[in-house]
Amino acid sequence: MPRPRLLSLAAVATIVLGCSRVTITRDELLSPDQPRTANPVVTISASGIRPDVNHINLGAPVRFINEDVVPHTLKAAPELGYGDCADIARLDTLAPGAEVVLAAQTQGICAIKDSQLGASRSFQALLVVH
């Protein structure tokens, strides 16, 4: 009897919205119909990285702002199932109140995590570059 196939993390992204869980596939994330964020801003605070998902156009500047009182180091998170993301490698440690602007030069899904707190879902995010 054949065993059921398990979906890999690369196939499915789970996004927490309020108290409910919504499952979005990789194809849905990359759909050209996804609305783009006009002026994308990613904030890091004591409660995590927000928003969980940003859809942007290739080359659009994304502001990363540390609103916390402690430094945060953002890194690519290929272990979340979306491969390596060279654009995120340009991010570094953000001091409290610091801001950096990044323009993604590669289309695809970039998983981001805080290097110290990235095991927590609250400190993980996706940047989807169309």
C-alpha positions as CSV (number, residue, x, y, z in Angstrom):
1,M,0.0,0.0,0.0
2,P,1.5,3.4,-1.0
3,R,2.3,5.8,1.8
4,P,0.9,9.4,1.6
5,R,3.3,12.0,0.4
6,L,4.2,14.8,2.8
7,L,4.4,18.4,1.5
8,S,7.7,20.1,1.9
9,L,8.0,23.5,3.5
10,A,8.9,24.8,0.0
11,A,5.5,23.7,-1.2
12,V,3.4,25.3,1.6
13,A,3.7,28.5,3.6
14,T,1.7,28.8,6.8
15,I,0.9,32.4,7.7
16,V,-0.6,33.3,11.0
17,L,-3.4,35.9,10.7
18,G,-4.9,36.7,14.1
19,C,-5.8,33.5,15.7
20,S,-6.5,31.5,12.6
21,R,-4.0,29.7,10.3
22,V,-4.1,30.2,6.6
23,T,-2.2,28.0,4.2
24,I,-0.8,29.6,1.0
25,T,1.1,27.5,-1.6
26,R,4.3,28.7,-3.2
27,D,2.4,29.1,-6.5
28,E,-0.2,31.4,-4.8
29,L,2.6,33.4,-3.3
30,L,4.2,33.9,-6.7
31,S,1.0,34.5,-8.5
32,P,1.1,37.7,-10.7
33,D,-2.3,38.6,-9.2
34,Q,-0.9,39.2,-5.8
35,P,-1.2,42.8,-4.8
36,R,2.1,44.6,-4.4
37,T,2.9,46.8,-1.4
38,A,3.5,50.4,-2.8
39,N,6.0,51.6,-0.2
40,P,7.1,48.4,1.6
41,V,8.3,48.8,5.2
42,V,9.4,45.8,7.4
43,T,9.5,46.6,11.1
44,I,11.2,44.6,13.8
45,S,10.0,45.1,17.4
46,A,10.0,43.1,20.6
47,S,6.9,41.2,19.3
48,G,8.4,40.2,16.0
49,I,8.8,41.1,12.3
50,R,5.8,42.7,10.6
51,P,4.3,42.3,8.1
52,D,4.6,38.5,7.8
53,V,4.6,38.7,4.0
54,N,5.4,41.6,1.6
55,H,4.8,41.4,-2.1
56,I,7.0,43.8,-4.0
57,N,8.1,44.5,-7.6
58,L,11.6,43.7,-8.6
59,G,13.9,46.5,-7.6
60,A,11.4,48.3,-5.3
61,P,13.1,49.7,-2.3
62,V,12.1,48.0,1.0
63,R,12.7,49.9,4.3
64,F,13.8,47.7,7.3
65,I,13.3,49.5,10.6
66,N,14.3,48.3,14.1
67,E,11.6,49.7,16.4
68,D,12.9,47.7,19.3
69,V,15.3,48.8,22.1
70,V,17.8,46.0,21.3
71,P,19.7,45.2,18.1
72,H,18.3,42.7,15.6
73,T,20.3,40.8,12.9
74,L,18.2,39.8,9.9
75,K,19.4,36.9,7.9
76,A,18.1,34.8,5.0
77,A,16.4,31.6,6.2
78,P,16.8,28.9,3.5
79,E,15.9,26.3,6.0
80,L,12.3,27.5,5.8
81,G,12.2,25.9,2.4
82,Y,12.6,28.8,-0.1
83,G,16.3,28.4,-0.9
84,D,19.0,31.0,-0.4
85,C,18.4,34.7,-0.9
86,A,21.4,36.7,-1.8
87,D,19.6,40.0,-1.5
88,I,18.9,39.4,2.2
89,A,22.6,38.7,2.8
90,R,23.2,42.4,2.4
91,L,21.2,43.1,5.5
92,D,23.1,43.2,8.8
93,T,22.6,44.1,12.4
94,L,20.2,46.9,12.9
95,A,20.8,49.0,16.0
96,P,17.7,50.2,18.0
97,G,16.0,52.9,15.8
98,A,18.2,52.1,12.8
99,E,16.9,51.8,9.3
100,V,18.3,50.3,6.1
101,V,16.9,50.3,2.6
102,L,17.2,47.2,0.4
103,A,16.2,46.9,-3.3
104,A,15.7,43.2,-4.1
105,Q,17.4,42.3,-7.4
106,T,16.3,38.7,-7.7
107,Q,12.7,37.5,-8.3
108,G,11.4,34.8,-6.0
109,I,10.6,34.2,-2.3
110,C,13.0,35.4,0.3
111,A,12.6,33.9,3.8
112,I,13.9,36.3,6.5
113,K,14.5,35.6,10.2
114,D,16.1,37.3,13.1
115,S,19.3,35.4,13.7
116,Q,18.8,35.2,17.5
117,L,15.0,34.7,17.7
118,G,14.3,33.1,14.3
119,A,13.1,29.9,15.8
120,S,9.9,31.8,16.8
121,R,7.4,32.2,14.0
122,S,7.0,35.8,15.1
123,F,10.5,36.6,14.0
124,Q,10.2,35.1,10.5
125,A,8.8,36.8,7.4
126,L,8.6,36.4,3.6
127,L,9.6,38.9,1.0
128,V,8.0,37.9,-2.3
129,V,9.7,39.6,-5.2
130,H,7.7,39.7,-8.5
